[in-house]
Amino acid sequence: MTGLVLALIPARGGSKGLPGKNLMPLAGQSLVDRAAAVARESGVVDRVIVSTDSPQIAEEGRRAGIEVPFVRPSALAADETPMLPVVQHAVEALEAEGWAPEIIVLLQPTAPLRQPAHVRAAVTRLRDSRADSVVSVVELPRHMSPDYVMRIADGELKPFLPGGERLTRRQDARAAFVRDGTVYVFWRATLARHGNIYGPHCLPLIVPAEESITIDTPGDWAAAERLLRERAAK
């Protein structure tokens, strides 16, 4: 029998780039509700919870059928609060009530293009590989590869990496990837053993660029709404 899988949706009340974004309807569904729906539809999650400091987000979560088993302390809801202590607080709060997950699926609500298949694939890869974690990434355009980009040193333009002067075509740059926030999946044991969500053995889940967006600005919101409506029309 496999261990329990927790989907954790971190959704604090404050947001400077786009105030109130976690509760705003995007293509008819709030970001929190959208993340929870994907977790449930993935078929690989046993429990879905929201970690929030906001009574309004908590109410929205419950309305959407999501558990809100605790209120996140305000000390863990500041702009500069890293994600790690938020995850640790949530897991420890559940364990204190007697529910201990084996796997945690971290779903930031600001990635509304994620699909159930992304969650399924990440959890399956973690189980099959026994890696410490699986994290979604998107490939950067080749002209943004560290092989090809430049830096300014003492007022002069220099290759960012040693040997970059030999690279004259962006097609020859090595593929480079960036974490995109679609899904982070890791063992509870990774959190305990390494004090982070990655561990030394972290595998990628490559997400096509057209399936990935992170909402930070009104422009991101407009782009996400357009893409979701296009997806629904297919």
N, C-alpha and C positions, 0 to 999 in steps of 0.2 A: 504494500500500500504506500502510495506517495504521500509526502507531507503536505501541509496546508499552504495555500498560496494567498497572499494578501495583496490587494490592489490599493495603493495609498495615493490619494489625490490631495496634494498640498495647495491650499487656496486661501491666502491671507486677504484681509480686507483692504489694505492699502495698496495703491498702485499709482506711481507718478506718471509713467508714460501714457497710460490710458486708464484714468480713474474709473473704478467700478467694473472693469472688464470681465471679471469672473461671473458677474450676474447679468451682463448684457446679453440679449438674445442674438445669437449668430446663426443666420439662416433658420430662425425659429427655435433655437435651442441654446440654453446657456452653456458656457464653456465647462462648468462643473458637471452638468447633466450629460453633456456630450462625452466627456472622459469616462464617466461611470457607465454609460451605455456601451461604449466600446469594451470596457473591462468585462461586463456581464456577457456580451455577445461573443467574446473570445472563447468561452467554454472552458477556460483553464484556470479560472479564479474562484476561490471559495468565499471570499469576503471582500467587500468594497467599502472603504471608509474615506471620509473627508477630514483632513486636519486643518482647522481654521480658528482664527481668533474673532471672527465676525459673526454676530448673531444673525445678520441677514443672509450670509452664505450658509450658515448652519440650517436656517429655515428652508432655503432653496434646496439644500441637499436632502433634507428629510422629505420635502415635497416630492422630490424626484425618486424617493425610495432608497436613498443612500444613508448608510449609518454615519452618525456623528457622535461617537462614543465619549468624546471629551472636548474640552475647549483648549485650544492651544494657548499657552502662556504668552502674554504680550512681549516678553523678552525674546521670544522665538518668532516674532512677527514683524521685525523691523526691516527696513530696506536692505540693510547690510547683513542680515542673518543668513548664514550659509545653509545649504539644504541638509547637510549631515546631521546637525543636532535636531532638526525637525523630524527626520526619519527616526533617529534614535528615540526621541520622546514618544512618537507614535507606537513604535514596536514595544517599548518598555511599558507603556500604558496598557496595551492589550495583554501583554504577558502577566501583568499584575492582576488582571481579571481572570487569568487562567487560559488564555487563548494564545498559543505560540505558533507563529508562522514558520515554515521552513524556507519559503521563497517570498521575497518582496518585489512587487511590480510597482515602480514609481511612475505615475502618470501626471505630468504637469499639465494643467488645463490649457496652457497657452500653446499647445500643439494640436489644434482641432482637426487637422487632416489625417490624424492617425486612424487606423482601421483595425478591426478585430484580428485580422491576419497578422498584423505587426506584433501584437501581444502574444498570439499563439506561437508564432515563429521564434520569438525571443525566449519564451519559457521553454519551448521544446529544445532549442539549442542549448540552453543552460543545463537542462536535465541530461541530454544526450552526451554533452561534452565534459560535464563535471568541471567546467571552468569556474572561476570565481564570480564572473558577471558577464552579462551580454548587454551592450549599449548600442543604440541606433546611431548611425552616422550617414551623412550625405557626402558625395564626392564634390570637391571644389572645382570650379572651372580651372583648366590647366594653367591659365595665365596668373592664377592666384596660388599656385604651388610654391612652397618655399624655394624650390629649385630655380624658379623663374623670377620671383619678386626681388625688389631691390631695397637697399637701406641707404640712409644718408650719414656719412661719417666725415666729420671735419668739413662739412659743406660740399663734399663730393659724393656722387652717386656710385654705390658699390653693390656687388651681388650680395644678397642676404646670406647665402651659404658659401663657404669656400669652394672654389671650382666653378661657381656659377657663370663666370665669364666665358666658359667653354660652351654654354648652352645658348644657342642662337635662335632656336625655334621652340615656341611654347608646347608644340606637340611632343617634344622630347622630354618635357618635365615629367617627373614621377607623379603618379596619382597621390593626391593628398585629401584627407577627409576631416570633417568637423562634426562633433557631436551636435545633434539637431533637436534633442528633447522629446522625440516621439515616444521612446520607451527606454527605461533603465530597469534591468532585471538582475537580481543578485540574491545569494543565499543569506539567510540570517547569520550563518556561520562566518560569512565574509565580513559582515559588519562587526561581529564580535572579535574575530581573529586579527583583522587588519585595521580596524578603526576607520574604515571608509567603505564606500559602496562599490568600489572597483576591484580591489585586490590586485595581486601581481599578474593574474591570468585573466585578462578581460578580452572577450571576443566581440567583433563588430556584427551588427545587423545592418546591412547596407540598404538604405531606403532611397528609392528614386526621388530626385529633386522635386518632381511634380507632385509627390505625395507628402511633402514636408514644408511646413511654415511655422515660424514662431511669432506670436503676436506680442509686439511691444509698442506699436504706434498705431494711430488711426489709419495710416496707409497699409500696414500689415492686416488690419481688420478688414478693410475694403477688399484687399486681395484674397483673403481667406473666404470672405462671403461669396465673391465671384467664383472661386474654384469649387466651393461646396455646391453652389447652385448649378454649375456646369456638370458636376458629378451626379447630382440628383436627376438632371435632365437626360442622362445617357440611358 
